[in-house]
Amino acid sequence: MEVAHLLASGSRQVDLKTFDQELRTIGYRLDRGMDCTSLNRYMTGERAGQSYPAVNMYPVQVSDGVSAFHVDSRRDANFQRLQEMRLNDELFALHRGRIYKI
């Protein structure tokens, strides 16, 4: 159900390699050692209470490996683009029955 919802909302399904490549075009990469396996749950809105198996991924700056969300990370146009991608669920991957997002 979550995949159908994401696709209907305009999200684009890609494989994990493409996900990483797209982040690299704006100066980030995925630190896969920090993947967080979870059960994501909607807390508000019309989907409140619904959940889905997920892996939340950890983007870091390509230049120095600092987390994209660290207090000392850059806050340039590329960071703003990353935030747009993340907040709008622009990309997701489906792998081994889990939805991968940043």
N, CA, C and O of each residue as an XYZ file, in Angstrom:
408
protein
N       0.814     -1.198      0.000
C       0.000      0.000      0.000
C       0.863      1.269      0.000
O       0.521      2.262     -0.643
N       1.983      1.223      0.728
C       2.826      2.419      0.813
C       3.481      2.731     -0.528
O       3.597      3.901     -0.895
N       3.906      1.721     -1.258
C       4.496      1.954     -2.579
C       3.475      2.620     -3.487
O       3.804      3.579     -4.185
N       2.254      2.132     -3.489
C       1.195      2.728     -4.310
C       0.951      4.174     -3.900
O       0.756      5.039     -4.754
N       0.961      4.438     -2.601
C       0.763      5.809     -2.112
C       1.894      6.729     -2.569
O       1.647      7.841     -3.036
N       3.142      6.256     -2.430
C       4.283      7.077     -2.846
C       4.241      7.373     -4.337
O       4.467      8.511     -4.750
N       3.958      6.371     -5.141
C       3.887      6.575     -6.589
C       2.760      7.539     -6.959
O       2.936      8.399     -7.821
N       1.606      7.397     -6.309
C       0.476      8.284     -6.581
C       0.778      9.714     -6.148
O       0.216     10.665     -6.692
N       1.669      9.863     -5.168
C       2.044     11.192     -4.670
C       3.150     11.833     -5.497
O       3.561     12.958     -5.212
N       3.634     11.133     -6.516
C       4.660     11.694     -7.386
C       6.073     11.272     -7.065
O       7.013     11.752     -7.700
N       6.257     10.388     -6.098
C       7.593      9.880     -5.788
C       8.074      8.989     -6.933
O       7.279      8.417     -7.678
N       9.378      8.892     -7.046
C       9.973      8.084     -8.104
C      10.698      6.904     -7.478
O      11.546      7.084     -6.603
N      10.367      5.698     -7.924
C      11.023      4.496     -7.426
C      12.281      4.232     -8.235
O      12.238      4.163     -9.463
N      13.410      4.084     -7.533
C      14.696      3.807     -8.166
C      15.359      2.652     -7.420
O      14.909      2.260     -6.344
N      16.432      2.110     -7.998
C      17.188      1.105     -7.250
C      18.174      1.831     -6.326
O      18.360      3.042     -6.441
N      18.797      1.093     -5.420
C      19.674      1.715     -4.422
C      20.894      2.382     -5.051
O      21.350      3.415     -4.562
N      21.426      1.808     -6.123
C      22.578      2.406     -6.796
C      22.207      3.762     -7.394
O      22.960      4.727     -7.262
N      21.064      3.836     -8.042
C      20.601      5.097     -8.631
C      20.320      6.129     -7.543
O      20.599      7.314     -7.722
N      19.774      5.684     -6.427
C      19.501      6.564     -5.291
C      20.802      7.259     -4.881
O      20.846      8.482     -4.748
N      21.855      6.470     -4.684
C      23.155      7.019     -4.284
C      23.723      7.932     -5.365
O      24.264      8.991     -5.046
N      23.615      7.551     -6.625
C      24.136      8.365     -7.719
C      23.445      9.724     -7.773
O      24.097     10.743     -8.005
N      22.144      9.745     -7.563
C      21.420     11.015     -7.603
C      21.845     11.930     -6.465
O      21.924     13.145     -6.644
N      22.118     11.362     -5.302
C      22.607     12.184     -4.192
C      24.012     12.703     -4.476
O      24.350     13.829     -4.111
N      24.828     11.880     -5.127
C      26.193     12.310     -5.443
C      26.213     13.509     -6.401
O      27.151     14.305     -6.366
N      25.196     13.647     -7.248
C      25.160     14.796     -8.169
C      25.009     16.116     -7.416
O      25.319     17.175     -7.960
N      24.537     16.062     -6.177
C      24.423     17.294     -5.384
C      25.404     17.300     -4.204
O      25.251     18.087     -3.269
N      26.407     16.420     -4.253
C      27.478     16.462     -3.261
C      27.280     15.622     -2.018
O      27.942     15.854     -1.006
N      26.384     14.650     -2.072
C      26.147     13.761     -0.931
C      26.278     12.318     -1.381
O      26.213     12.015     -2.572
N      26.464     11.430     -0.410
C      26.471      9.995     -0.669
C      25.794      9.332      0.519
O      25.606      9.952      1.566
N      25.435      8.084      0.353
C      24.797      7.346      1.439
C      25.844      6.608      2.258
O      26.666      5.881      1.698
N      25.828      6.782      3.564
C      26.665      6.009      4.470
C      25.829      4.813      4.890
O      25.073      4.888      5.859
N      25.959      3.719      4.168
C      25.098      2.557      4.369
C      25.350      1.860      5.702
O      24.531      1.053      6.139
N      26.465      2.159      6.349
C      26.733      1.602      7.668
C      25.828      2.186      8.742
O      25.766      1.670      9.858
N      25.131      3.257      8.403
C      24.248      3.917      9.367
C      22.768      3.696      9.039
O      21.905      4.367      9.606
N      22.467      2.764      8.132
C      21.067      2.455      7.813
C      20.306      2.128      9.092
O      20.830      1.453      9.978
N      19.084      2.603      9.184
C      18.250      2.362     10.358
C      16.988      1.616      9.930
O      16.083      2.195      9.328
N      16.944      0.328     10.249
C      15.779     -0.491      9.932
C      14.693     -0.188     10.958
O      14.948     -0.174     12.162
N      13.484      0.054     10.468
C      12.413      0.434     11.388
C      11.052      0.090     10.813
O      10.930     -0.431      9.704
N      10.064      0.391     11.578
C       8.681      0.325     11.143
C       8.176      1.762     11.192
O       7.827      2.258     12.263
N       8.135      2.432     10.048
C       7.679      3.826     10.007
C       6.163      3.875     10.171
O       5.441      3.055      9.605
N       5.691      4.840     10.946
C       4.264      4.960     11.210
C       3.826      6.410     11.046
O       4.481      7.327     11.541
N       2.720      6.604     10.352
C       2.120      7.921     10.232
C       1.470      8.276     11.556
O       0.706      7.483     12.107
N       1.765      9.457     12.068
C       1.233      9.870     13.362
C       0.036     10.810     13.230
O      -0.784     10.899     14.144
N      -0.067     11.503     12.112
C      -1.154     12.471     11.917
C      -1.720     12.334     10.515
O      -1.187     11.597      9.685
N      -2.786     13.039     10.265
C      -3.366     13.069      8.933
C      -4.239     11.863      8.649
O      -4.503     11.039      9.524
N      -4.679     11.781      7.403
C      -5.611     10.716      7.012
C      -4.998      9.321      7.080
O      -5.721      8.325      7.118
N      -3.682      9.247      7.096
C      -3.010      7.939      7.164
C      -2.534      7.603      8.580
O      -1.798      6.635      8.771
N      -2.945      8.387      9.561
C      -2.514      8.182     10.949
C      -2.754      6.736     11.379
O      -3.826      6.170     11.165
N      -1.717      6.156     11.993
C      -1.797      4.789     12.478
C      -1.299      3.749     11.495
O      -0.995      2.626     11.897
N      -1.207      4.088     10.225
C      -0.703      3.144      9.234
C       0.825      3.083      9.327
O       1.479      4.087      9.609
N       1.372      1.921      9.093
C       2.822      1.767      9.161
C       3.314      0.913      7.999
O       2.532      0.261      7.308
N       4.626      0.933      7.803
C       5.243      0.140      6.740
C       6.694     -0.153      7.114
O       7.328      0.656      7.792
N       7.228     -1.297      6.682
C       8.627     -1.622      6.959
C       9.541     -0.708      6.146
O       9.333     -0.508      4.949
N      10.552     -0.159      6.810
C      11.388      0.841      6.155
C      12.852      0.705      6.564
O      13.191      0.075      7.566
N      13.691      1.313      5.758
C      15.089      1.540      6.100
C      15.329      3.026      5.848
O      15.210      3.506      4.721
N      15.666      3.738      6.910
C      15.966      5.157      6.795
C      17.474      5.296      6.618
O      18.257      4.811      7.435
N      17.870      5.974      5.525
C      19.280      6.040      5.155
C      19.904      7.350      5.619
O      19.204      8.312      5.934
N      21.231      7.369      5.654
C      22.021      8.421      6.260
C      22.897      9.105      5.211
O      23.933      8.561      4.829
N      22.495     10.298      4.736
C      23.323     11.002      3.751
C      24.460     11.781      4.423
O      24.268     12.429      5.452
N      25.636     11.701      3.818
C      26.797     12.458      4.287
C      27.375     13.243      3.114
O      27.142     12.918      1.950
N      28.128     14.276      3.447
C      28.777     15.072      2.410
C      29.897     14.270      1.772
O      30.695     13.649      2.474
N      29.962     14.276      0.456
C      31.012     13.557     -0.261
C      32.384     14.122      0.110
O      33.348     13.369      0.249
N      32.473     15.418      0.267
C      33.765     16.080      0.473
C      34.467     15.672      1.757
O      35.692     15.556      1.773
N      33.720     15.450      2.840
C      34.376     15.171      4.120
C      33.684     14.104      4.976
O      34.151     13.812      6.077
N      32.592     13.523      4.500
C      31.915     12.467      5.240
C      31.085     12.931      6.417
O      30.578     12.105      7.176
N      30.933     14.241      6.588
C      30.131     14.780      7.688
C      28.652     14.591      7.358
O      28.234     14.783      6.216
N      27.880     14.221      8.348
C      26.440     14.047      8.155
C      25.829     15.297      7.536
O      26.217     16.418      7.865
N      24.887     15.097      6.652
C      24.190     16.223      6.023
C      23.473     17.081      7.058
O      23.195     18.254      6.812
N      23.173     16.496      8.214
C      22.380     17.196      9.213
C      23.186     17.604     10.445
O      22.619     18.044     11.445
N      24.511     17.458     10.371
C      25.387     17.873     11.465
C      25.377     19.394     11.575
O      25.190     20.091     10.578
N      25.575     19.900     12.772
C      25.552     21.347     12.997
C      26.596     22.076     12.149
O      26.385     23.230     11.775
N      27.717     21.422     11.841
C      28.781     22.061     11.069
C      28.738     21.751      9.573
O      29.642     22.150      8.838
N      27.710     21.050      9.114
C      27.633     20.758      7.677
C      27.241     22.014      6.912
O      26.715     22.971      7.478
N      27.510     21.987      5.619
C      27.217     23.159      4.791
C      25.703     23.369      4.667
O      24.921     22.428      4.806
N      25.318     24.583      4.411
C      23.902     24.931      4.246
C      23.741     25.743      2.956
O      23.228     26.862      2.962
N      24.192     25.147      1.863
C      24.160     25.811      0.571
C      22.965     25.356     -0.256
O      22.057     24.711      0.269
N      22.958     25.681     -1.531
C      21.855     25.307     -2.417
C      21.731     23.787     -2.535
O      20.623     23.268     -2.673
N      22.854     23.070     -2.483
C      22.799     21.610     -2.544
C      22.115     21.029     -1.308
O      21.372     20.052     -1.403
N      22.370     21.636     -0.152
C      21.687     21.190      1.064
C      20.182     21.444      0.940
O      19.371     20.596      1.310
N      19.825     22.600      0.427
C      18.405     22.912      0.243
C      17.747     21.916     -0.706
O      16.604     21.510     -0.500
N      18.476     21.530     -1.742
C      17.949     20.531     -2.689
C      17.765     19.178     -1.999
O      16.757     18.504     -2.209
N      18.735     18.783     -1.178
C      18.616     17.540     -0.417
C      17.374     17.577      0.479
O      16.627     16.601      0.555
N      17.165     18.694      1.145
C      16.003     18.832      2.015
C      14.697     18.703      1.222
O      13.753     18.056      1.676
N      14.647     19.319      0.043
C      13.453     19.199     -0.808
C      13.206     17.740     -1.182
O      12.079     17.250     -1.108
N      14.269     17.060     -1.581
C      14.145     15.645     -1.966
C      13.621     14.821     -0.795
O      12.758     13.959     -0.961
N      14.153     15.096      0.381
C      13.796     14.334      1.577
C      12.368     14.635      2.023
O      11.584     13.717      2.263
N      12.035     15.901      2.133
C      10.722     16.294      2.650
C       9.583     15.977      1.690
O       8.448     15.763      2.116
N       9.884     15.947      0.395
C       8.859     15.647     -0.606
C       8.857     14.182     -1.030
O       8.127     13.801     -1.946
N       9.669     13.362     -0.369
C       9.766     11.945     -0.734
C       9.940     11.774     -2.240
O       9.250     10.967     -2.863
N      10.866     12.537     -2.820
C      11.054     12.480     -4.272
C      11.552     11.125     -4.748
O      11.177     10.666     -5.827
N      12.401     10.480     -3.941
C      12.979      9.194     -4.319
C      12.715      8.163     -3.225
O      12.686      8.482     -2.036
N      12.527      6.944     -3.650
C      12.506      5.836     -2.709
C      12.942      4.587     -3.451
O      12.871      4.515     -4.678
N      13.389      3.617     -2.694
C      13.765      2.323     -3.261
C      13.014      1.247     -2.495
O      12.671      1.421     -1.326
N      12.767      0.150     -3.162
C      12.146     -1.007     -2.534
C      13.134     -2.153     -2.656
O      13.519     -2.550     -3.755
N      13.539     -2.677     -1.503
C      14.539     -3.743     -1.493
C      14.235     -4.685     -0.338
O      14.098     -4.256      0.808
N      14.132     -5.978     -0.652
C      13.864     -7.005      0.356
C      12.651     -6.681      1.224
O      12.660     -6.899      2.435
N      11.608     -6.157      0.581
C      10.349     -5.905      1.267
C      10.322     -4.660      2.133
O       9.364     -4.451      2.877
N      11.354     -3.828      2.054
C      11.391     -2.589      2.833
C      11.518     -1.382      1.912
O      12.117     -1.464      0.839
N      10.950     -0.267      2.343
C      11.039      0.982      1.598
C      12.222      1.774      2.155
O      12.310      2.030      3.356
N      13.125      2.153      1.255
C      14.330      2.908      1.626
C      14.113      4.378      1.311
O      13.731      4.732      0.196
N      14.360      5.239      2.306
C      14.220      6.685      2.157
C      15.326      7.397      2.916
O      16.026      6.802      3.735
N      15.468      8.696      2.624
C      16.347      9.516      3.448
C      15.514     10.377      4.355
O      16.058     11.152      5.142
